[in-house]
Amino acid sequence: MFKLFGRRDKTIDLMIVGLGNPGMKYQDTRHNAGFMAIDLLAEKYNLPIKRVRFKGLTAEGTIRGKKVFLMKPQTYMNLSGEAVIQAMRFYKLTPERVLVMFDDIMLDVGRIRVKRKGTDGGQKGMRSIIDLTGSEEFPRVKIGIGKKPHPDYDLAKWVTSKFTKKEESEVKEALQSAVLAAELIIDGEIDEAMSRFNG
């Protein structure tokens, strides 16, 4: 059972986390779709994610009238929860106030899915967050990166591969949709986001 971290700090309405792996080696790879989405959101609102805090690169500012804290964990994907739980404790945030954006191999490239809560779905960064907080109550935006080319294909190799030229336009469209979904969630309209993007 998730233990509340005390009274919520009123200075932060929502924490938004994009999952990925740090370093040039992993830049623009499938597993970094969460990084790409939060970077696009940050760029739109002129909030460069540069400050090092809580084992992550962060930014703090206002989006659509709400105080938000943006984070890209720098722990590598499988330990993402270490960064997230530190920030949650500092800002006294419950999971419902933490939006997580990440890649999903079960969704086709170009598609996104919005969920109010749920299991990790096999995504190890999300698994780390759930394991360390003891809660599945995190709203999330999942970004499709496509299934492995065939069942025997190495999963680690697949998720750390780059999108093909053919896929790039579809990914760009999906990332723009992810930003729109995040904006709806910031507005408190997660049902509308699910209705619009989960078709």
N, C-alpha and C positions, 0 to 999 in steps of 0.2 A: 504494500500500500504506500502511495506517495505521501510523504510528510511535507506539509506546508512549510515554507521557509519564513514564516512570520508574516507580518503585515506588509502588503505590497507597497513598494516605493512609488509614490504618485508621479515621480518625475519620468517614469518610463511606462508607456501604455502597452507597448508590444515589442518583443524581441524577435528579430527575423534572422534566421541562420541559414546560410547556404553551405552545403557540404561538398567537400572535394579534397584533393591532395595538394599540398604546397610544392612549389618548385617548378622550374621551367620544363623539367622532364614530363610533367603531367598536365601542362597547360593545354587547354582546348581538347582534352581527351574526354571520352564519354562519361567517365566517372566524375568529371568536374562540371557537369551540367548545373549543379547547385551553385557553384562558384559563379558560373557564367550568368545565371539568372539574377543573383543578388548584385553582381557587378552592374548589370543593366538597370536594375532598380535604383542603385546608388547613383549611377551616372545621370539618370533622369531627374533626380532630385538634388544633384550636386552635393553628394555626401561621400567623398572619397574614403574607401575603407582602408585606412593606413595605420591607425593607432594600434600599437601592440598592447593588448590587455587580455587577461584570462586565457592564456595560451592560444590567442587568436588575433587576427587583424580585425579591427572594429571601427565603427563610426557611430556617432550619435547625432540626432537631429530631428527635424519635423517632416512628416509626410502626411499630407491631407489632414492637417490639423492635429495629428497625434504625435506624441513623442515616441520615437523608435530608437532601438539599439540594434545595429546591424553587425553581424559577425560571420567571419570565415575562419573556422577552426584551423589551426596550423599543426595539429597533432598527428596528421595523417588520418585517413578516413576511419579506420577501425577503432580509433580512440577519440572520436569526435565528442563523446559524452563528457570527457574530462574538461574540455573548454566550456561546453554548454552549462554544465552544472555549477561551475565557478561563477559564471555571470548570473545565473538564476539565483544563486544564494546571495550575491551582492545586491541585486536589485529586488530581491524578495518576490520573485515571479513564480506563479503556478504554471503548469504545463499548458493550460489553455491560453496563456499569454505569450506562448513561444511558437512561432510559425517556422517550420523547417522545410527547406526546398532541397530536393535531391533527385538523383537519377533513378530510373526504374527500367530494368531489362525486359519486363513483361509488357511494357507499352511500346508501340511502334514509334519510330522516330517521327517527330512532328506533333505527337499527341501529349497532352498533359492530363493529370487527374488530381482533383482536389478532394481531400478527406478531412473530416473533423477530428478523427482519432483512428487508432488501429495498431496492428502488429507491425513489426519491422519489414515484413514481406521479403526477408532475405537480404535486405540492404544493411551492410554491417555498420555503417555510420549511425543509422537510425537505431540499430540494435544496441550500440554502445550507449546512446542517449537514454533509451528505455531501461536498459540494465542498471545504469547508475542512478537514475531518478526513481525507478520503480513504478513508472507510469507510462501508459500508452495514450494519454489524453492530449497529445500534441497535434494541433492542426498541421496539415502538410500539403505541399504542392509537389507532385511527382512528375518528373520530366522524362518522357520516353527516349530511350537510347537504342531500342531494338534488341531482339533476341540474338543469341549466339548463332553464327552461320550454320553450325550443325552441332548436335548434342555432345560430341567428343571434343569440341573446341574448348581450349583452356579459358575459364571464366576470367581470371585475373588479366590474361592477355587481351581478352575482348574489351573489358571495361576500361583498360588503359590505352586502348587504340583510339585513333582520331577518326572523326566523322569523314565519310567520303565526300568528294566534291558534289555528288548528286544529293547527299543528305544535308549539306550545309544550309541551303535555303529553307528546308523543312525545320531544321534545328533553330534557325533564326526566328522563324514564325512561332515555334513552340516557346522560346524564351520570352518573346513579346507577350504571348498568352499568359505565361507564368507571372510576368510583371502585372498584367491586368488582374489576374486572380489575386495576387498579393494585395493590390490596391483595394479590391472588394473586401478582402479579409480585414485589412486595416480599418475600413469603413464599418466593420461589424456585419458584413453581408456575406458570410460564408455559404449560406444556402443558395444565394444568387450565383456565387462562384461555382458551386457544384453543379447547379442547373445549367450554367452556360458552357462549362468546359468538360463535363463528364459524359457527353453524348457518345 
